[in-house]
């Protein structure tokens, strides 16, 4: 049986290139995998820009009851207490607001995070590095722009000016942050931000670098017991995971929905292709059966043929998705922050494996019915008709 299966399958695969209609299954499978991987790359990039760049030794102190920086509020007296608190190596009080800027090539305006910072923000984030221009000078109406934001939005080149209420801010530099969410932001001096956005005695959030071996739960108990403080410490991984969860889940659901619809269409294409192939090879199959070949090798050979075609298409689709989309920069609304987030698509090994798995499933499902039909062809009727 195994020898028969190997012989029939090898014969089918050797003649695969000469059969008309094979490209239908390949193209259909390639389209399914390319679209699926494209949407999953968007989801993976969004998650990476938020959750995967979080550092376990960093956290945010937000006002009790707040789950994002936009509606945070910490008084300067409370911030001074936190800056001297045991358990924090670095404390960076920051103003979190937005600037409205035009999106490149779209003609529409979007809100981009604008963060008022001090030198502590750079000490807290050593990954932030100026790549063009220079850094901020305290007390001046200057901004530096994350590399992703500079690519996505117009009017943020070094030397450009941006209007923020009654103030005119000059772009003096661009920075990178190892792909972290900060690359989607605009930074300015905190004192200027407090003046421009009328927050003279408050900051939005205290970003902190935790001391080695600090117990977050114990530290939160101390913060809660201190009557001078009103905030809760949230580790960065926990905070960013919550920020990315809803939007990434929505993108994933959309990916599987669209991919499923396209996969269904590809299955029908594979069915048509394989039924046609079986019909054209009816005499060949009947002859093999008459020579003593069992039905099982025939079924296996047709299934293998359909699977190989679909897998070949899946590999093409994966290659196209990786070549075109991996690293492609886009932006979307981050609902938790109420602003745009620029991020790079990521075609991951996990998504490629998933896409190829879908391609194999398309081949197996699309090849099952034609394979069963091939095994049931009436030998005498087919040979007499030839």
N, C-alpha and C positions, 0 to 999 in steps of 0.2 A: 504493500500500500504506500509506504513512504517513498519508494523508488518511483512508483507511478506518479505520485503527487509532485515530486521534484522534477520529473521529466516533463510533465504537462505544463507546470508553472514556468520552467525555464524556456520552453518553446513559446509560451505566450509573451513572456517578457522580451525575448529576442526579437519578436515581430511587432512589438508595441509601437515603434516609431513609424511603421508603415500603415498603421490603421488610421483612417479618417475619423474625425470626431473625438479623438483622445484629448485634444486641446480644450474641449468644452469643460471637462472635469478639472483640468489643470487651472484654467483661467478662473473658474468659479471658486475653487478652493483657495487660490491666491487672493482673490478679492475678499473672501471671508476673513482670512488670517490678517491681511493688511489692515482692514477696517477695525477688527477686534484689537490688534496690537496698537493701532493708532490711538484708540480711545483709552486703552489701559495705560499707554505711555503718558497720556495726559493725567490720569489719576495718579500714577506713580510719581510723576514730576511734581504734582501739587502736594502730595504727601511728603516728598523729600524736602521740598522748600520749607515745609513747616516742621514736621515731626522728626525726620531723620537727622536734621542738623542741630537738634537740641543737645545740650551738654548736661550730663548727669550732675555736675557740680555747680550748676547755675539754677536760679529760680527767680520768681517774680513775687513781690509782695503787693497784693491788691486789696483794696478796701473790702471789708466783709460784705458779702452779698454780690460782689461784682465778679464776673467771669471773663472779662476782657479789659484791655487797656483803655479803650475808648471812653468808657464811663467811669474810669478809676479816678480816685481823688485822695491825695495824701498831703497834709499840711507840711509846711517847711519845718515847723518845730518837731513834728513826728519824724520827718526825714532825718533831722539832725540826731535824734535818738537812735534811729536805725543805723546810721553811719558809725555809731560808736558801739553797736550791739555785739556782744560775744556770739561767735558762730558765723559772722560774715567777714570775709577777707576784703571784699570790695562791695561798695553800695553805690549804685548809680541812680539818682533820682532823675526821671525823664518825663518830659511833656509829650503826650501822644495826641496828635491831631492830624488833619489832612490838608493838602493843597490840591486845588483843581488845576489840572494841566491837560493839554490836548493830546489825544492818542495819535501816534504817527500813522498817516495815510487814511485815517478813519473820519476825520473832520468832527469828531465828538470829544467832549471833555469828560474826564474821569477824576475821581478822588484818589490821591496817592498818599500813603502814610508820610507824615512829616513829623520827625522826632527831634525834640529839643534836648540836647545832650551837653555834658561837660566832659572833662578829660577822663573821668571815671568810666564813661561808656566805652572808651577805647581800651582802657585797662581791663575792663570786664570782657571785652571781645577782642582778644589778640589776633583773631583771624581777619579783622578789618584792616585793609591795606589800600592806601591811595595808589592808583595806577595812572592817573593823569591829573595835571594841575597840582594843587596843594591842599592841605587840610584847613580846617576852620581857624580863624583868629577870634578868640573870645571878644565879645562886645561889638563885633561888626555884623552888618546885615549880609551875611554870607551863608551859602548852603553848599553841601557836598551831596552828590547823587550816587546811589547804588548803580552798578553796571547794568543790571537787568532793567531798572527803571529808565536809565539813559537810552537803552536800545528800544524800549517800547513806547516812550512818550516824547513828544516834540518839545523843543524849547528848553532842553536841559543839557545842552552842550556847554563845555567850559567857556565862560565868557558871556553866556546868555543871562538874561535877568527874568525873574519870576515875580509877579505881583501877589502879595499876601495881605489882604485888607488894605491898609494905607501904606504898607512898607514895600519897598522894592528890594528884592534879594538877588544877589549875584551868585551864579554858579562858579565856584572856584576849584572844584575837583570832582573826580569820579573815584569810587572805591569798589573793591570786591571783598567778599566775605566767605570764600570757600563754598559758594552756592547757597548760603544761608538766606533766610527770609529778609535779612537786613539789606540785601542787594536790591530789593524792591522798594526801598525807602529813600526818603530825602532827610538829611540831617542838618540841623542848624544849632547855633549856640543857644543853650537853655534860657539864659537871661533875655535874649532877643525874642525867643518863642513865647516866654511868659508875658512880655510887653505887647507883642503883636497880637497874640490870641487872648489877651486880657486875663491871665492867670498869675497875677503877681505873687501870690502867697501859697501856691500849690503846685504839685506835680501830679502826673497821672498814675505813675507806677514807680516802685523802687525795684530795680533789677539788682540782683545780688549774686556774688560768687561765694559759695559756701566754703567754710573752713574744712580741712580734711577730717574725715570720719564723723562729721556732724550727723546727729539723729534728727531728721526732718520732723518727725512726729513730736519728739520731745521739745524741739525748738518752737513748733507751733503751739504747744501747750504753754510755753513761757510767754510767747507773744499774746496769747489769749488772756493770760492772767495779768498782763501788764496793763493797768488802767490808762496809761498814756498812749497806747497803741490801738489802732482800729483795723489792722490788716491781717491777712493770712498768707503764709508762704506756700506757693505752688511750684514744685519742681518743673523745670523747663520741659522734660519729656512728657509729663502729664498734661501740662498746659497746651503744648503744641498738638499732642494727640487729640485732645478735645476740639481744638480749633479746626483740625483737618477732617475729622470724622464724617460730618454730615455731607460736605461737598464731595469728598472722595467717594463716599458710598453712593451718592447720586450719579457720579460719572461712571462708576463701576456698573451700576444697574442699567444705565443707558447703553454701555458697551455690550453687556450680555444680551440686552433686548435687540439691538441692531444686529449684533453678530448672530444671534439665534435666527432672526428673520432671514438674513443672508445665507446662513448655513442651510436653512430649509430649502431655499431656492437652489443652492448648490447640490443638495441631495437629489432634487428632481432632475437637475442637469446630469448628475452621475447616473441616475436610473436610466434616463433616455440614452446616454452614451453606451452604457453597458448592455442594455437591451438590444440596441442596434448591433453592437459587436457580437453578441450571442447569435442574433439572427443571421449575420453574415458568415459566421463560423459554424452554422448548424451542421453542415455536411462533415466538417472536420471533427466536430464533437461526436457525431453519430458514428463516424468511422472508428474513432478511438474506443467508443463503447463496444462496437462490434468486435474489435480486436481483443476485448477482454479487460479494458480499463474500467475500474470501478467508478461510481458516480461521485464519490468523495473527492478524488483528485480533481475532477472537473469543477466541483463547487469551490474547492480551495484555490484553484488557479484563477478563476474569475474574481474571487474576493481579493486575492493578492494583486491582481491587475488593477482593480478599482482603487485599492488602498495605495498602491505605488503612484498612480496618477494623482490622487488627492494629496498625498504627502509631498510629491514634487511641486504641486501648486502651492502647498503650504510653505515650503521652503522658499519659493520665489516671493510669496507675499511677505514672509518674515524678513527677507533680505531687503525688499523695497521699503518696508516700514522702518527698518533700522537705518538704512542709508538716507532716507528722506526726513525722518522725524526725530531720531535720537539727537538730543541737544538743541532741537528747535525751540526758540523762546516764544512764549505766548503770555497772555495775562487773562485773569478772570477775577470776578468779584469774590472776595473772601467775606462771606456773610457775617462771620463772627467778629470781624474787625470793621466792617462797613466801608471797605476800601478795596482798591485793586491790588492783586498780588501777581507779580511777574514770576514766571518759573520756566524751567527747561523740561521738555518732554524727556522721558526716560524709558527706552525699550529694554526691559530687564530680561535676564536669562529665564526667570520664572514665567514671564508673560510669553516668551518665545516657546517654551515647553508647552504651555497651555494652548497656544495657537496651533502648534503642530499636533497636539492631542485632538483638537477640534478637527483638523484636517483628516486625521486618521479615522475619526468617528464618521465624518462625511463619506469617506471611501467605503468603510465597512457597511454603513446603513444603505448607501446608494448601490452597493454591489451585491447585497444579500438576495434581493428578489431576482435579479438577472442570473445569479449563480444557481439558485434553486430551479429556475426555468431551464437553464442549460442541462442540469442533471436529469430533468424529467422529459427531455426531448425524446419522442418516439423514434427509436432507431430505424425500424423498417420503413416507416412513413417518410422519414427524411431522406433515406438512401434511395427509395423508389422515386421520390420527387426530383432527385438530382439527375 
